[in-house]
Amino acid sequence: MDLNEDAQPLEDFSGEDDSAVEKQWFILKVQSNREKSICDALSRRVSVAGLDRYFGEVIVPTEDVAEYKGGKRRVVKRKLYPGYIVVNMVLNDDTWFVVRETPGIGDFTGAAGQPAPMLPEEVERIVKAAHPEEDSSESIKTAIPFKLGDRVRIKEGTFENFEGDVEGIDEANGRVTVMINIFGRSTPVELEHWQIEPV
């Protein structure tokens, strides 16, 4: 009996068929304020380990937000989920080890220590937010430094120097609804967010 007749190359004997395994999206808990550097570190470790075929995108979910500083408008990226990143990968022992051993990564989200892949509707929402259309300006929200219930003073306009409470916030249009007291009645007034200041 010749043993070499049935010999197979070692890489074919791994027991896994790469084409049959589909990548899934997972959420990873990471150190806050280090999301981008941890994404880069994970990508480097994956390349060094030669596991590129098991990994897709690694994303820090962000949204574009317009901020006003010194009277000038600028668009900045704001993290949707601080302390979390999203990774598209095949989960096996090797990929799990590479992810878990990357500095700054805490763990996969899931129940009882078992990584749970994201639902398709969650994936669509998060990935769509991470890749907005280039010419779409309606996806840019305005950063409004107030929250519901805040006490504010109107800086300019018809109701200048009136005080009231923030009743509603419209980030898409940069407007705030303030309840002010006029003639003994509470009246809602819609203002631009830059027309008010905290008391």
LONU-178646 format. One record per residue (C-alpha): residue number from 1; residue in three letters; y, z, x. Coordinates in steps of 0.2 Angstrom, whole numbers, always signed. Each point is the difference from the previous one (the first is absolute). Layout:
BEGIN
pos/code/y/z/x
NUM/Ala/Y/Z/X
...
This chain:
BEGIN
pos/code/y/z/x
1/Met/+0/+0/+0
2/Asp/+17/-5/+7
3/Leu/+14/+12/-4
4/Asn/+14/-12/+3
5/Glu/-5/-11/-15
6/Asp/+7/+12/-12
7/Ala/+15/+6/+10
8/Gln/+17/-1/-8
9/Pro/+17/+1/+8
10/Leu/+6/+18/+0
11/Glu/+16/-4/-10
12/Asp/-10/-8/-14
13/Phe/-11/+15/-2
14/Ser/+15/+12/-5
15/Gly/-7/+0/-18
16/Glu/+18/-5/-7
17/Asp/+5/-17/-5
18/Asp/+19/-1/+3
19/Ser/+2/-13/-14
20/Ala/-9/+10/-13
21/Val/+11/+16/+3
22/Glu/+17/-1/-9
23/Lys/+16/+10/+6
24/Gln/+7/+13/-12
25/Trp/+17/+9/+0
26/Phe/+0/+18/+5
27/Ile/+15/+13/+1
28/Leu/+1/+10/+16
29/Lys/+9/+17/+1
30/Val/+11/+0/+16
31/Gln/+13/+10/+8
32/Ser/+17/-2/-9
33/Asn/+14/-10/+9
34/Arg/-13/-8/+11
35/Glu/-8/-13/-12
36/Lys/+6/-15/+10
37/Ser/-5/+6/+17
38/Ile/-17/+5/-7
39/Cys/-3/-17/-8
40/Asp/+4/-8/+17
41/Ala/-12/+13/+9
42/Leu/-14/-4/-13
43/Ser/+2/-19/+3
44/Arg/-1/+2/+19
45/Arg/-16/+11/-1
46/Val/-8/-12/-12
47/Ser/+3/-14/+12
48/Val/-6/+10/+15
49/Ala/-16/+4/-9
50/Gly/-3/-18/-5
51/Leu/+0/+4/-18
52/Asp/+13/-13/-6
53/Arg/-12/-8/-12
54/Tyr/-2/+16/-10
55/Phe/+19/+3/-2
56/Gly/+13/-10/-10
57/Glu/+18/+6/-2
58/Val/+6/+18/+4
59/Ile/+16/+3/-11
60/Val/+13/+13/-1
61/Pro/+5/-2/-19
62/Thr/+19/-2/+0
63/Glu/+14/-6/-12
64/Asp/+17/-8/+3
65/Val/+14/+12/-5
66/Ala/+19/-3/+1
67/Glu/+10/+14/+8
68/Tyr/+19/+2/+0
69/Lys/+7/+8/+16
70/Gly/+19/-1/+4
71/Gly/+2/-12/-15
72/Lys/-12/-13/+7
73/Arg/-16/-5/-8
74/Arg/-16/-1/+11
75/Val/-18/-3/-5
76/Val/-13/+12/+8
77/Lys/-18/+3/-2
78/Arg/-6/+16/-9
79/Lys/-18/+6/+1
80/Leu/-8/+0/-17
81/Tyr/-13/+13/+5
82/Pro/+6/+10/+15
83/Gly/-15/+7/+10
84/Tyr/-12/-14/-5
85/Ile/-5/-18/+6
86/Val/-11/-13/-8
87/Val/-14/-9/+9
88/Asn/-11/-15/-5
89/Met/-17/+3/+8
90/Val/-18/+0/+0
91/Leu/-6/+18/+0
92/Asn/-15/+3/+11
93/Asp/-4/+13/+14
94/Asp/+10/-9/+14
95/Thr/+15/-3/-10
96/Trp/+0/+17/-8
97/Phe/+0/+7/+18
98/Val/+14/-11/+7
99/Val/+11/+5/-15
100/Arg/-4/+19/+1
101/Glu/+2/+1/+19
102/Thr/+18/-9/-1
103/Pro/+13/+14/+4
104/Gly/+11/+4/-15
105/Ile/-13/-5/-13
106/Gly/-6/+14/-11
107/Asp/-13/-7/-11
108/Phe/-4/-12/-14
109/Thr/+5/+4/-17
110/Gly/-15/+3/-12
111/Ala/-10/+13/-8
112/Ala/-12/+12/+9
113/Gly/+3/-8/+17
114/Gln/-6/-17/-6
115/Pro/+13/-14/+3
116/Ala/+4/-8/-17
117/Pro/+6/-18/+0
118/Met/+16/-4/-9
119/Leu/-1/-8/-18
120/Pro/+5/-18/-1
121/Glu/+16/+3/-10
122/Glu/+5/+13/+13
123/Val/-3/-12/+14
124/Glu/+10/-14/-9
125/Arg/+15/+12/-3
126/Ile/+1/+7/+18
127/Val/-3/-17/+9
128/Lys/+12/-9/-11
129/Ala/+13/+14/+4
130/Ala/-4/-2/+19
131/His/+3/-19/-1
132/Pro/+14/-4/-12
133/Glu/+6/-18/-2
134/Glu/+13/-4/+13
135/Asp/+13/-7/-12
136/Ser/-2/+14/-13
137/Ser/+15/+11/-1
138/Glu/-4/+8/-16
139/Ser/-14/+10/+9
140/Ile/+13/+9/+10
141/Lys/+4/+17/-8
142/Thr/+16/+10/+4
143/Ala/-2/+17/+8
144/Ile/+8/+13/-11
145/Pro/+3/+17/+8
146/Phe/+0/+9/-17
147/Lys/-14/+6/-11
148/Leu/-1/+4/-18
149/Gly/+9/+16/-5
150/Asp/+12/+0/+15
151/Arg/+17/+6/-3
152/Val/+13/-14/+5
153/Arg/+18/-4/+0
154/Ile/+7/-17/-4
155/Lys/+11/-6/+15
156/Glu/+8/-15/-8
157/Gly/+2/-10/-16
158/Thr/+5/+5/-18
159/Phe/-8/+17/+1
160/Glu/+6/+5/+18
161/Asn/-3/+19/+4
162/Phe/-11/+3/-15
163/Glu/-16/+9/+4
164/Gly/-17/-3/-8
165/Asp/-19/+0/+2
166/Val/-10/-15/+6
167/Glu/-10/-5/-16
168/Gly/-7/-17/+6
169/Ile/-2/-10/+16
170/Asp/-2/-19/+1
171/Glu/-5/-4/+18
172/Ala/-2/-18/-4
173/Asn/+18/-2/-4
174/Gly/+7/+14/+10
175/Arg/+7/+9/-16
176/Val/+0/+18/-5
177/Thr/+2/+7/-18
178/Val/+10/+16/+0
179/Met/+2/+12/-15
180/Ile/+18/+6/+0
181/Asn/+9/+11/-13
182/Ile/+14/-9/-10
183/Phe/+9/+8/-14
184/Gly/-14/+13/-1
185/Arg/-14/-12/-1
186/Ser/-12/-6/+13
187/Thr/+2/-18/+3
188/Pro/-11/-12/+11
189/Val/+10/-10/+13
190/Glu/-8/-14/+10
191/Leu/+8/-1/+18
192/Glu/-4/-8/+17
193/His/-8/+13/+11
194/Trp/+14/-1/+13
195/Gln/+13/+5/-14
196/Ile/-8/+18/+0
197/Glu/-2/+14/+12
198/Pro/-9/+16/+0
199/Val/+9/+16/-5
